[in-house]
C-alpha cells in the first residue's frame, strides 16, 4: 500500500515518461511491496539489495580477495545473502564501499524499481553516484529512476499495452514465469484500475507497505515501541492492541477506522516535526483531525 503522496509522485513520473500511471503503479507495487523507505540511522533511505556476484565481477587482486574473505563477494549468484533488515543491508553496502565505492554502488539495486547501479551510464547519468542521488532524493526520484529504466529498456509499449509477459521478461528476466511475475503484475494493475474498495485502508496481520510503516512510526511516537519495517506482523498487532486497550477501544489488533482516528486525535500538535508530519499524514489518509 502506497500513501497518497507517493502514489501521486509515481503517477507524475509516469506522465513525464509517457507511461500509463496505473501500469507504473502496478510494477512499483510488485517491486517494492508498497514500501518506499527504510529507517537507517534515523534517515529515510531507499530499499536496496546488494548483489555479491556483481561485486565480485568488478573486483580483482587484493580487493577481490578481501571482499571474498569478508563474505561480500562470490562468483556465484545467491552465495552472498542479503540480511532481512534494510539497516543491515546498508551496513553491508558501507563495508563493500570501503573496498571499492564505485563497484559497491554499481552492485546494488536501488529504490522502488530495484534498478541496478551498474546501469548508470546506460540510463544517462554522469556516474553511479548521480544515479544513487536520484534514488535517495525521495519517492519522486525513485519513481523517475524506475520510469527511466522502463523507457530505456523499450518497455513503454508493452507496459501501456498491458503485455505483462513482455514486461515480465524485460524487467524481471527470462525466469519471470517461475514466480508468476506477469500474473502478479496483471493483478496489481487490476487493483490500481478498480481503486480501493470501502474498508481497504484497514490494516491487519499480513498487511505491508508504506502505510504500515507510517502507522508503526505513529505508534512509536506515542510510546508503543515496534519495528518500523512496513510489515504488519504480530509485534505491530500487539502494539495496536495496547494502544486500543489504553484508549477504550476493542483490543483486536486491527487498525481500522476508529483506531486510526484515535491515533490521529492523540498525536501531539507542533513542537516536533515527526509528530506533526504523522498527524498530517493520518488526517490526510483517514480524513480525521
C-alpha positions as CSV (number, residue, x, y, z in Angstrom):
1,X,0.0,0.0,0.0
2,X,1.4,3.4,-1.0
3,X,0.5,6.7,0.7
4,X,-1.4,9.1,-1.5
5,X,1.6,11.4,-1.7
6,X,3.8,8.5,-3.0
7,X,1.1,7.4,-5.5
8,X,0.9,10.9,-6.8
9,X,4.7,11.0,-7.3
10,X,4.6,7.7,-9.2
11,X,1.8,9.0,-11.4
12,X,3.7,12.2,-12.1
13,X,6.8,10.2,-13.2
14,X,4.6,8.0,-15.4
15,X,3.2,11.0,-17.2
16,X,6.7,12.5,-17.6
17,X,7.9,9.4,-19.4
18,X,4.7,8.6,-21.4
19,X,3.7,5.7,-19.2
20,X,0.2,4.8,-18.0
21,X,0.1,5.8,-14.3
22,X,-1.9,2.7,-13.2
23,X,0.6,0.5,-15.0
24,X,3.6,2.1,-13.4
25,X,1.9,1.9,-10.0
26,X,1.4,-1.8,-10.6
27,X,5.0,-2.6,-11.3
28,X,6.1,-0.3,-8.4
29,X,3.8,-2.3,-6.1
30,X,5.2,-5.6,-7.2
31,X,8.8,-4.5,-7.0
32,X,8.6,-2.7,-3.6
33,X,5.6,-4.5,-1.9
34,X,4.3,-1.0,-1.3
35,X,7.2,0.2,0.8
36,X,9.3,3.2,-0.3
37,X,11.7,3.9,2.6
38,X,13.5,2.1,5.4
39,X,14.7,3.8,8.5
40,X,18.5,3.7,8.6
41,X,20.2,5.6,11.5
42,X,17.1,7.9,11.6
43,X,17.1,8.6,7.9
44,X,14.6,7.6,5.3
45,X,16.6,5.6,2.7
46,X,15.5,3.7,-0.4
47,X,15.2,0.0,-0.2
48,X,18.3,-1.8,-1.5
49,X,19.6,-5.2,-2.4
50,X,23.3,-5.9,-2.6
51,X,24.4,-8.4,-5.3
52,X,27.7,-10.2,-4.3
53,X,28.3,-11.7,-7.7
54,X,28.1,-8.3,-9.3
55,X,30.6,-7.0,-6.8
56,X,32.9,-10.0,-7.4
57,X,33.0,-9.3,-11.2
58,X,34.0,-5.7,-10.6
59,X,37.0,-6.5,-8.4
60,X,40.4,-8.1,-8.9
61,X,43.5,-8.9,-7.0
62,X,43.7,-7.9,-3.3
63,X,40.4,-6.1,-3.4
64,X,38.6,-9.2,-4.6
65,X,40.4,-11.4,-2.1
66,X,39.4,-9.1,0.7
67,X,35.8,-8.9,-0.4
68,X,35.5,-12.7,-0.6
69,X,37.2,-13.2,2.8
70,X,34.6,-10.7,4.3
71,X,31.7,-12.6,2.7
72,X,30.8,-9.6,0.4
73,X,31.7,-11.2,-2.9
74,X,31.4,-14.5,-4.6
75,X,31.4,-15.6,-8.3
76,X,28.1,-17.5,-8.0
77,X,24.8,-15.6,-7.7
78,X,23.0,-16.1,-4.4
79,X,26.1,-17.1,-2.5
80,X,26.2,-13.7,-0.7
81,X,22.9,-13.5,1.3
82,X,21.2,-10.2,2.0
83,X,20.1,-9.6,5.6
84,X,16.4,-9.3,6.1
85,X,16.7,-5.9,7.7
86,X,17.4,-2.9,5.4
87,X,19.6,-1.3,8.0
88,X,21.8,-4.4,7.9
89,X,21.9,-4.2,4.1
90,X,23.1,-0.6,4.3
91,X,25.8,-1.7,6.7
92,X,26.8,-4.4,4.2
93,X,26.9,-1.8,1.4
94,X,29.1,0.5,3.6
95,X,31.6,-2.3,4.1
96,X,31.7,-3.1,0.4
97,X,32.2,0.6,-0.4
98,X,35.2,0.7,1.9
99,X,36.8,-1.8,-0.5
100,X,35.6,-0.1,-3.8
101,X,33.0,2.6,-3.7
102,X,32.0,2.6,-7.3
103,X,31.9,-1.2,-7.6
104,X,29.8,-1.4,-4.4
105,X,27.2,1.1,-5.6
106,X,27.1,-0.5,-9.1
107,X,26.4,-3.9,-7.4
108,X,23.3,-2.6,-5.6
109,X,19.7,-2.3,-6.8
110,X,18.1,0.9,-5.7
111,X,14.6,2.0,-4.7
112,X,11.0,1.3,-5.9
113,X,12.1,-0.3,-9.1
114,X,15.2,-2.0,-7.8
115,X,17.3,-0.6,-10.6
116,X,20.9,-1.7,-10.6
117,X,23.5,0.9,-10.0
118,X,25.5,-0.7,-12.8
119,X,23.1,0.8,-15.3
120,X,24.1,4.4,-14.5
121,X,25.8,5.1,-17.9
122,X,23.2,3.3,-20.0
123,X,20.5,5.4,-18.2
124,X,22.3,8.6,-19.0
125,X,23.8,9.5,-15.6
126,X,27.2,11.1,-15.3
127,X,28.3,8.5,-12.8
128,X,26.9,5.9,-10.4
129,X,26.7,8.5,-7.6
130,X,24.3,10.6,-9.7
131,X,22.0,7.5,-10.0
132,X,22.2,6.9,-6.3
133,X,21.5,10.6,-5.5
134,X,18.3,10.3,-7.6
135,X,17.2,7.2,-5.7
136,X,18.0,8.8,-2.3
137,X,16.2,12.1,-3.2
138,X,12.8,10.7,-2.3
139,X,9.8,8.9,-3.7
140,X,9.7,11.1,-6.7
141,X,13.4,10.3,-7.6
142,X,12.8,6.6,-7.1
143,X,9.8,6.8,-9.4
144,X,11.7,8.7,-12.1
145,X,14.5,6.2,-11.9
146,X,12.1,3.3,-12.4
147,X,10.3,5.1,-15.3
148,X,13.6,6.0,-16.9
149,X,14.7,2.3,-16.9
150,X,11.4,1.2,-18.4
151,X,11.7,3.8,-21.1
152,X,15.3,3.0,-21.9
153,X,14.6,-0.8,-22.0
154,X,12.0,-0.2,-24.6
155,X,9.1,-1.4,-22.4
156,X,6.8,1.6,-22.8
157,X,4.6,0.0,-25.4
158,X,4.4,-3.3,-23.6
159,X,3.5,-1.6,-20.3
160,X,0.9,0.7,-21.8
161,X,-0.5,-2.2,-23.8
162,X,-0.7,-4.4,-20.7
163,X,1.5,-7.1,-22.3
164,X,2.5,-8.4,-18.8
165,X,4.6,-11.3,-20.2
166,X,6.7,-8.9,-22.2
167,X,7.1,-6.6,-19.3
168,X,7.9,-9.5,-17.0
169,X,10.6,-10.8,-19.4
170,X,12.1,-7.3,-19.9
171,X,12.1,-6.2,-16.3
172,X,12.3,-9.4,-14.2
173,X,14.4,-11.5,-16.7
174,X,13.8,-14.8,-18.6
175,X,12.8,-16.7,-15.5
176,X,9.8,-14.4,-14.8
177,X,7.3,-17.2,-15.0
178,X,8.9,-19.1,-12.2
179,X,7.5,-16.6,-9.7
180,X,4.4,-15.7,-11.7
181,X,5.7,-12.2,-12.1
182,X,3.4,-11.5,-15.1
183,X,0.3,-12.7,-13.2
184,X,1.2,-10.6,-10.2
185,X,1.6,-7.5,-12.5
186,X,-1.9,-8.2,-14.0
187,X,-3.4,-8.5,-10.6
188,X,-1.7,-5.3,-9.3
189,X,-2.9,-3.4,-12.4
190,X,-6.5,-4.5,-11.8
191,X,-6.2,-3.3,-8.2
192,X,-5.0,0.1,-9.4
193,X,-7.7,0.4,-12.0
194,X,-10.5,-0.7,-9.7
195,X,-9.2,1.5,-6.9
196,X,-9.6,0.7,-3.2
197,X,-12.9,-0.8,-2.1
198,X,-14.5,0.5,1.1
199,X,-12.5,-0.7,4.1
200,X,-9.4,-1.4,2.1
201,X,-7.4,1.0,4.3
202,X,-7.9,-1.4,7.3
203,X,-4.5,-2.8,8.3
204,X,-4.1,-6.2,10.0
205,X,-1.5,-9.0,10.2
206,X,-0.1,-9.6,6.7
207,X,-0.5,-6.0,5.5
208,X,2.6,-4.5,4.0
209,X,3.8,-1.2,2.6
210,X,4.3,2.5,3.3
211,X,1.0,2.9,5.1
212,X,2.1,0.2,7.6
213,X,5.4,1.9,8.1
214,X,3.8,5.2,8.9
215,X,1.3,3.6,11.2
216,X,4.3,2.0,13.0
217,X,6.0,5.3,13.2
218,X,2.9,6.8,14.8
219,X,2.8,4.1,17.4
220,X,6.4,4.6,18.2
221,X,5.8,8.4,18.6
222,X,3.0,7.6,21.0
223,X,5.2,5.3,23.2
224,X,4.3,1.9,21.7
225,X,7.7,0.5,20.5
226,X,7.5,-1.6,17.4
227,X,9.8,-2.2,14.4
228,X,9.1,0.3,11.6
229,X,9.7,-2.2,8.8
230,X,6.5,-1.9,6.9
231,X,5.3,-5.4,7.8
232,X,2.2,-5.7,9.9
233,X,3.3,-8.7,12.0
234,X,2.4,-9.9,15.5
235,X,4.6,-7.2,17.1
236,X,2.6,-4.5,15.3
237,X,-0.7,-6.2,16.2
238,X,0.4,-6.3,19.8
239,X,1.3,-2.6,19.8
240,X,-2.1,-1.8,18.3
241,X,-3.8,-3.9,20.9
242,X,-2.0,-2.0,23.7
243,X,-3.0,1.3,22.2
244,X,-6.6,0.2,21.8
245,X,-6.8,-1.0,25.4
246,X,-5.3,2.2,26.7
247,X,-7.9,4.3,24.7
248,X,-11.1,2.4,25.4
249,X,-11.3,0.6,22.1
250,X,-11.9,-3.1,21.3
251,X,-8.4,-4.6,21.6
252,X,-8.5,-6.7,18.4
253,X,-5.1,-5.6,17.0
254,X,-6.7,-4.4,13.7
255,X,-6.0,-0.8,12.6
256,X,-9.5,0.0,11.4
257,X,-11.1,3.4,11.0
258,X,-11.8,4.0,14.7
259,X,-8.3,3.0,15.8
260,X,-6.7,5.2,13.1
261,X,-8.9,8.2,14.1
262,X,-7.9,7.7,17.7
263,X,-4.2,7.7,16.8
264,X,-4.7,10.9,14.8
265,X,-6.5,12.5,17.7
266,X,-3.8,11.9,20.3
267,X,-0.7,12.6,18.2
268,X,0.7,15.9,19.6
269,X,0.5,19.1,17.5
270,X,3.6,21.1,16.8
271,X,6.9,21.2,18.6
272,X,8.0,18.0,16.9
273,X,8.4,17.7,13.1
274,X,7.9,13.9,13.2
275,X,4.7,14.1,15.2
276,X,3.4,17.0,13.0
277,X,4.1,15.0,9.9
278,X,2.5,11.9,11.2
279,X,-0.6,13.7,12.3
280,X,-0.9,15.4,8.9
281,X,-0.4,12.0,7.3
282,X,-3.1,10.4,9.3
283,X,-5.5,13.2,8.8
284,X,-4.9,13.1,5.0
285,X,-5.2,9.4,4.7
286,X,-8.1,8.8,7.0
287,X,-10.0,12.1,6.9
288,X,-9.7,12.7,10.6
289,X,-8.4,15.6,12.5
